[in-house]
Amino acid sequence: MIEAASLDISVDLSGFSEVLRRQGLPHRISEESGQQVIYVDSDAAATYVREALSQWQRSPELHAAAAASGGRGRVGGQAMSARALVVLRTSPITLVLIGLCLLVAAVSSLGGRADRVDFLFYPLLNSQNLLALLGDIGSLPEALRTLTPMLLHFGELHLIFNMLWLWYFGRQLETIQPGWVLLGLVILTSFTANTTQYLTVQYNNFGGMSGVVYGLVGYAWVIHNFMPRSHLMLNNSMFVFFVIALILMEMVAGSWIATAAHVGGLVSGLVLGLGAVLFYRLVLKRSVVGRPDPGFVP
């Protein structure tokens, strides 16, 4: 992280930290040699924090009010710009995935013209069993098509639901771990979810990011429970909600919902999360997954 400012230990920064939290700027304040040091994720955020801190010291009440009102005015505009730069820097994989899904939704008219994107559907492979299927993948395009159904969505609710949860979990995971880790999670959970669905239903007319979302849910839940200092915003109630929603979807609309993909994604996420916990605890001897940042605000 980047040092944005340093102040004497006697200065109460709790109010300023709350201002940054309301404006959505990830930050951390630590004590070092009698000084309080404010750390942020980027040079743009550091520049904003220095100016905001100067204004806050002159008039903390007005600055807090500006933040509470949604950041209107010059300070609010700077906060929005800094936050946008931080998001672009810390969540590129999540943003690219959302952008691709929106692009495919626009081209396919939310699935109404699926013929325009038929190259994204799961390839027609030998589906007798997993080994036969893997052996039937004969080219890189076919391998990629085992992943691309995650970009397909059928209807507004399908797209909105998946994008909101992808943003919620993807951004958190990408903030505490390198982007390539999230990309690996997406690839593995997408392949598992899509392949499970294909082997179950024996046809390839399905799609959606739901399997990946359930994979991220499972991965984040394991980390949250076994590596609590990683500060992921996921509790047991939210996990139970996803499981109950999965059961209800199967009961109410099993023929319309890719339930097998959801289950495959969830199980693969749980397994990958357990693997990450064991790696960090047994190999790296650490109690935090990724980069510890207690100032992160999702």
Secondary structure, 3 states (H helix, E strand, C coil): CEEEEEEECCCCCHHHHHHHHHCCCCEEEEEECCEEEEEECCHHHHHHHHHHHHHHHHCHHHHHHHHHCCCCHHHHHHHHHHHHHHHHHHCHHHHHHHHHHHHHHHHCCCCCCHHHHHHHCCCCCCCCCHHHHHHHCCCHHHHHHCCHHHHCCCCHHHHHHHHHHHHHHHHHHHHHCCHHHHHHHHHHHHHHHHHHHHHHHCCCCCCCCHHHHHHHHHHHHHHHHHCHHHCCCCCHHHHHHHHHHHHHHHHHHCCCCCHHHHHHHHHHHHHHHHHHHHHHHHHCCCCCCCCCCCCCCC
